[in-house]
Amino acid sequence: MYTEENGTGFFAKMKSAFSNSEKINNEGTSNATSTMEESTIEAQSSDEDSETGPAYNAYTSRVSDESVTEKEIALRTVEVTAPAYNLPTEKDLDIRFATKFIAAGGKFVFCESIQDAIENLRMLKLENKWSHVFCWENEIKDAFCNNNFQKGSIGFTIENSDAAISLCETLVADKGTIILNSKQASRRRLHCFPKTHIIITDASHLAGSETEALEKFASINKNELASIIQLGNCNNGNFYDKQRLILNAEGTEDVYIFLVDEIIPPSLRP
């Protein structure tokens, strides 16, 4: 029989075992703490010896770079009414167009700026004693407002206007023709359309050939038919170009072209 007096009993052995285990754990903890303290002292000593002074621990995100997706935030909330065009690389397109267009009976006015175009329009209105020039596109409305033209005109509609002004899609230099989109062309067919049609555009809307102009039109105006103003052309019907139907822009032949030597900015009006 085991007794607790001589230390040979069961509880005495268990006590001795726990005592040894606790001693080992204490020694291990003491050694680990000592090692960490030495590492910290060495790191601090290394930082102080460096030229940049003590180092500060930078925050490191737990999110990997691959899991972060960049999202582009659109700054524009209003769609513009006119698409953007690039300046043509071919030279003297304006001269070639003006020569053909004037020969067909058109009237061509070169303008250095949008302000210059509005001043020419002001003089044309005064010379012809027009009461009002009607417009649709927001870009032209912006030009009118910025240059104090017809500001405050109230009560005028297309029925009681003496002239109408619009943008265009392309001026074709080789033929002196003008390509319009469906909205612009349909307005020319109105029975109340004024006698005079003024078109204001810039150099980015010039194209050398009709094929180039129609390809540009098709790339920008999906599923729309192009219409062409051909002054002095006895053929007033529609025609095909490479299996593409091209409409004749019926309407008045009293057409002015105001070609501006600067880009007309797209409007931000809703």
Buried (B, 14 or more C-beta within 10 A) or exposed (E): EEEEEEEEBEEBEEEEEEEEEEEEEEEEEEEEEEEEEEEEEEEEEEEEEEEEEEEEEEEEEEEEEEEEEEEEEEEEEEEBBBEEBEEBEEEEBBEBBBBBBBEBEBBBBBBEEBBBBBBBBBEBBEEEEBEBBBBBBBBBBBBBEEBEBBEEEEEBEBEEBBBBBBBBBBBBBBBBBBBBBEEBBBBBEEEEBBEBBBBBBBBBBBBBEBBBBBBBBBEBBEEEBBBBBBBEBEEEEEEEEEEBEBBBBBBBBBBBBBBBBBBBBBBEEE
